[in-house]
């Protein structure tokens, strides 16, 4: 089933959901440090994204590996949050996860209630993706891989990349440019289609509901109120200093 961003997905103010909304789904946008998670959410979100970013400091030089991302000056310390509405009344709530090992303790809380994950990979630093892929697989979340393109990325065949990342044949792998809205939406749609296919394979009784885009398992959907509450709580924690921040000088 093909999906496209809904042209009438939001109300006039661009914030509140329309009455046609049928399913609210939590999706993780995961990947290693500096791979483009924040950029992707910025490029697709129909609301003003929530970011919990802090500037990198001298104290973090010995903690965060900046190889390949020397121009990066900030890092996500809790989540990035955005929203995109699709046709068929599906709304995706996008939760960008921190990429560094020192924020792994947040993973379980952020992943709670998610239906699936889009894992961004930088082909210049493939090894950096292994830990994140391991976390996603351990959590049991279905996922798709999006290869974020950079000007100096080396060309690889699909077979080489799948072998290096140890992907199952059924795991979607697409090329995207996190800066480009259409490209980023296509990557998310690849994940949504994968979730629908997986749910349909669970049994004939579920196939009809899945085909109608009710690709939500028990406890996996998030209500709008829950998402807004979580967003406000995180924003308040950042303002109060309760959220984790990078080491300061």
C-alpha positions, 0 to 999 in steps of 0.5 A: 500500500502506498502512502503520501503526506496528507495535503489536508493533514493539519488544521489552519494553525498547523498544530492541531490534528483534524477530525479525520485522524485515525491512528497516532503512531510513535516512531523512533528515528535512531542512529549514531552520533552526527548521522542526521537524525535532527536534520531529518526530523526538521525536514519532515515535521509539520509542526515546529520540532522540539529539540534538546540540543546542547553545545559540544564543549572541550570536556566532551572531546574525550567522550564523543568521537568526532571522526567524520563529523568535525563540523558538528557543534551541538548534540541531542541530549534527550530527544528530538520530536516532530510530527508528520501526517499521512493519508489514511488518517495516520499520524507519525510522532517522530522521536529522535534518539541520542546517538552517544553511548553515554545517553544509552540509559535513556533508550528504554524510556524513549523506545517505550510504546514505539511501533518501529524505528528508522535507523539512519546510517552514514556509509563513511562510518558504518561501524558506528551503526552497530551498537544502535542496530543492536539496541533496536534489535534487542528491543524487538522493534521492526526497523528500516535502514536509511543510508543518509548521503554525504558528498564524500560517501564512498559507493557500495553495492547493496549486497556489500552494505547489507552484508556489513550491517548484517541485515535480514533480507526482509529489512528495508534499506533505502538511500535518503538525503536527510535535508530533503523533505521528499527523500526523508518522507520516502524513507519513513514510508518505507518503514510504514510499509514494512510495518504493514507487511509485517502485521499482515503476515501475522495472520489473516484475521489482522490483514484487513485492518492492516490493509486499512492502515491500522498498523498499531499493536496493543500499547504501541500507539500513543495518544495525542495527549500523551505525546503532548504531555511527554513533549511538555515534560521534556521541554520543562526538564531541559529548561529546569536543568533536570534533563542530562546535558553534555559535560561542561568545562 
